[in-house]
Amino acid sequence: MKTRQWFLVLSLKKQVIILVLLGLSFLTGCATPSQNPYLYTGAGLGAALGAGIGAAANHRNPWKGAAIGGLLGTAAGGVAGEAYGRSQTPYYPQQAQGYYQPAPQDTYQPQLY
Protein backbone atom coordinates (compact mmCIF):
# COMPACT_ATOMS: atom_id res chain seq x y z
CA MET A 1 0.00 0.00 0.00
CA LYS A 2 1.39 3.38 -0.94
CA THR A 3 1.94 6.08 1.65
CA ARG A 4 -0.77 8.37 0.32
CA GLN A 5 -3.35 5.59 0.21
CA TRP A 6 -2.37 4.48 3.70
CA PHE A 7 -2.76 8.05 5.00
CA LEU A 8 -6.23 8.39 3.42
CA VAL A 9 -7.38 5.10 4.97
CA LEU A 10 -6.60 6.37 8.48
CA SER A 11 -9.38 8.03 10.41
CA LEU A 12 -9.48 11.82 10.69
CA LYS A 13 -8.48 11.67 14.37
CA LYS A 14 -5.30 9.74 13.59
CA GLN A 15 -4.46 12.10 10.72
CA VAL A 16 -4.74 15.11 13.01
CA ILE A 17 -2.55 13.47 15.65
CA ILE A 18 0.13 12.63 13.06
CA LEU A 19 0.10 16.15 11.62
CA VAL A 20 0.25 17.77 15.07
CA LEU A 21 3.20 15.60 16.11
CA LEU A 22 4.99 16.34 12.85
CA GLY A 23 4.41 20.08 13.29
CA LEU A 24 5.64 19.98 16.89
CA SER A 25 8.79 18.18 15.85
CA PHE A 26 9.54 20.95 13.35
CA LEU A 27 8.88 23.65 15.94
CA THR A 28 11.11 22.08 18.58
CA GLY A 29 13.99 22.20 16.13
CA CYS A 30 13.58 25.98 15.95
CA ALA A 31 13.19 26.41 19.71
CA THR A 32 16.51 24.93 20.74
CA PRO A 33 19.06 27.36 22.17
CA SER A 34 22.05 28.39 20.13
CA GLN A 35 24.15 25.38 19.29
CA ASN A 36 27.84 24.87 19.60
CA PRO A 37 29.54 26.15 16.41
CA TYR A 38 31.64 22.98 16.32
CA LEU A 39 28.41 21.02 15.76
CA TYR A 40 27.78 22.74 12.44
CA THR A 41 31.40 22.45 11.34
CA GLY A 42 31.50 18.76 12.20
CA ALA A 43 28.19 18.11 10.46
CA GLY A 44 29.31 19.89 7.30
CA LEU A 45 32.65 18.11 7.14
CA GLY A 46 31.02 14.78 7.94
CA ALA A 47 28.43 15.27 5.19
CA ALA A 48 31.07 16.09 2.59
CA LEU A 49 33.30 13.21 3.60
CA GLY A 50 30.40 10.76 3.88
CA ALA A 51 29.01 11.74 0.47
CA GLY A 52 32.41 11.29 -1.13
CA ILE A 53 32.97 7.90 0.45
CA GLY A 54 29.40 6.81 -0.30
CA ALA A 55 29.68 7.77 -3.96
CA ALA A 56 32.98 5.95 -4.30
CA ALA A 57 31.72 2.84 -2.52
CA ASN A 58 28.52 2.36 -4.55
CA HIS A 59 29.58 1.73 -8.15
CA ARG A 60 26.13 0.84 -9.44
CA ASN A 61 24.38 3.97 -8.19
CA PRO A 62 26.81 6.64 -6.93
CA TRP A 63 24.03 9.17 -6.25
CA LYS A 64 22.32 6.79 -3.86
CA GLY A 65 25.63 6.06 -2.15
CA ALA A 66 26.37 9.78 -1.86
CA ALA A 67 22.95 10.47 -0.34
CA ILE A 68 23.21 7.68 2.21
CA GLY A 69 26.84 8.49 3.01
CA GLY A 70 26.03 12.18 3.35
CA LEU A 71 23.21 11.52 5.81
CA LEU A 72 25.30 9.16 7.90
CA GLY A 73 28.30 11.49 7.73
CA THR A 74 26.17 14.45 8.84
CA ALA A 75 24.98 12.60 11.91
CA ALA A 76 28.41 11.25 12.83
CA GLY A 77 30.15 14.57 12.14
CA GLY A 78 27.60 16.52 14.18
CA VAL A 79 28.04 14.21 17.16
CA ALA A 80 31.83 14.36 16.85
CA GLY A 81 31.80 18.16 16.51
CA GLU A 82 29.57 18.54 19.56
CA ALA A 83 31.83 16.25 21.60
CA TYR A 84 34.88 18.21 20.49
CA GLY A 85 33.23 21.54 21.32
CA ARG A 86 32.32 20.37 24.81
CA SER A 87 35.90 19.28 25.45
CA GLN A 88 37.26 22.76 24.69
CA THR A 89 37.54 25.27 27.51
CA PRO A 90 35.88 28.58 26.68
CA TYR A 91 38.05 31.66 26.38
CA TYR A 92 37.52 34.21 29.12
CA PRO A 93 39.74 37.30 28.84
CA GLN A 94 41.61 38.17 32.02
CA GLN A 95 40.69 41.45 33.63
CA ALA A 96 43.43 43.65 34.99
CA GLN A 97 43.49 43.61 38.79
CA GLY A 98 45.63 46.68 39.14
CA TYR A 99 49.19 47.67 38.55
CA TYR A 100 51.83 45.62 40.33
CA GLN A 101 55.29 46.99 40.85
CA PRO A 102 57.77 44.71 42.59
CA ALA A 103 59.71 46.07 45.55
CA PRO A 104 63.38 46.87 45.11
CA GLN A 105 65.72 43.94 45.68
CA ASP A 106 67.57 45.39 48.67
CA THR A 107 64.59 46.41 50.84
CA TYR A 108 61.13 44.94 51.41
CA GLN A 109 58.32 47.14 52.61
CA PRO A 110 54.82 45.69 52.60
CA GLN A 111 52.20 48.01 51.21
CA LEU A 112 48.82 48.30 52.86
CA TYR A 113 45.82 48.99 50.73
C-alpha positions as CSV (number, residue, x, y, z in Angstrom):
1,M,0.0,0.0,0.0
2,K,1.4,3.4,-0.9
3,T,1.9,6.1,1.7
4,R,-0.8,8.4,0.3
5,Q,-3.4,5.6,0.2
6,W,-2.4,4.5,3.7
7,F,-2.8,8.0,5.0
8,L,-6.2,8.4,3.4
9,V,-7.4,5.1,5.0
10,L,-6.6,6.4,8.5
11,S,-9.4,8.0,10.4
12,L,-9.5,11.8,10.7
13,K,-8.5,11.7,14.4
14,K,-5.3,9.7,13.6
15,Q,-4.5,12.1,10.7
16,V,-4.7,15.1,13.0
17,I,-2.5,13.5,15.6
18,I,0.1,12.6,13.1
19,L,0.1,16.2,11.6
20,V,0.2,17.8,15.1
21,L,3.2,15.6,16.1
22,L,5.0,16.3,12.8
23,G,4.4,20.1,13.3
24,L,5.6,20.0,16.9
25,S,8.8,18.2,15.9
26,F,9.5,20.9,13.4
27,L,8.9,23.6,15.9
28,T,11.1,22.1,18.6
29,G,14.0,22.2,16.1
30,C,13.6,26.0,16.0
31,A,13.2,26.4,19.7
32,T,16.5,24.9,20.7
33,P,19.1,27.4,22.2
34,S,22.0,28.4,20.1
35,Q,24.2,25.4,19.3
36,N,27.8,24.9,19.6
37,P,29.5,26.2,16.4
38,Y,31.6,23.0,16.3
39,L,28.4,21.0,15.8
40,Y,27.8,22.7,12.4
41,T,31.4,22.4,11.3
42,G,31.5,18.8,12.2
43,A,28.2,18.1,10.5
44,G,29.3,19.9,7.3
45,L,32.7,18.1,7.1
46,G,31.0,14.8,7.9
47,A,28.4,15.3,5.2
48,A,31.1,16.1,2.6
49,L,33.3,13.2,3.6
50,G,30.4,10.8,3.9
51,A,29.0,11.7,0.5
52,G,32.4,11.3,-1.1
53,I,33.0,7.9,0.5
54,G,29.4,6.8,-0.3
55,A,29.7,7.8,-4.0
56,A,33.0,6.0,-4.3
57,A,31.7,2.8,-2.5
58,N,28.5,2.4,-4.5
59,H,29.6,1.7,-8.1
60,R,26.1,0.8,-9.4
61,N,24.4,4.0,-8.2
62,P,26.8,6.6,-6.9
63,W,24.0,9.2,-6.2
64,K,22.3,6.8,-3.9
65,G,25.6,6.1,-2.1
66,A,26.4,9.8,-1.9
67,A,23.0,10.5,-0.3
68,I,23.2,7.7,2.2
69,G,26.8,8.5,3.0
70,G,26.0,12.2,3.3
71,L,23.2,11.5,5.8
72,L,25.3,9.2,7.9
73,G,28.3,11.5,7.7
74,T,26.2,14.4,8.8
75,A,25.0,12.6,11.9
76,A,28.4,11.3,12.8
77,G,30.2,14.6,12.1
78,G,27.6,16.5,14.2
79,V,28.0,14.2,17.2
80,A,31.8,14.4,16.9
81,G,31.8,18.2,16.5
82,E,29.6,18.5,19.6
83,A,31.8,16.3,21.6
84,Y,34.9,18.2,20.5
85,G,33.2,21.5,21.3
86,R,32.3,20.4,24.8
87,S,35.9,19.3,25.5
88,Q,37.3,22.8,24.7
89,T,37.5,25.3,27.5
90,P,35.9,28.6,26.7
91,Y,38.0,31.7,26.4
92,Y,37.5,34.2,29.1
93,P,39.7,37.3,28.8
94,Q,41.6,38.2,32.0
95,Q,40.7,41.4,33.6
96,A,43.4,43.6,35.0
97,Q,43.5,43.6,38.8
98,G,45.6,46.7,39.1
99,Y,49.2,47.7,38.5
100,Y,51.8,45.6,40.3
101,Q,55.3,47.0,40.8
102,P,57.8,44.7,42.6
103,A,59.7,46.1,45.6
104,P,63.4,46.9,45.1
105,Q,65.7,43.9,45.7
106,D,67.6,45.4,48.7
107,T,64.6,46.4,50.8
108,Y,61.1,44.9,51.4
109,Q,58.3,47.1,52.6
110,P,54.8,45.7,52.6
111,Q,52.2,48.0,51.2
112,L,48.8,48.3,52.9
113,Y,45.8,49.0,50.7
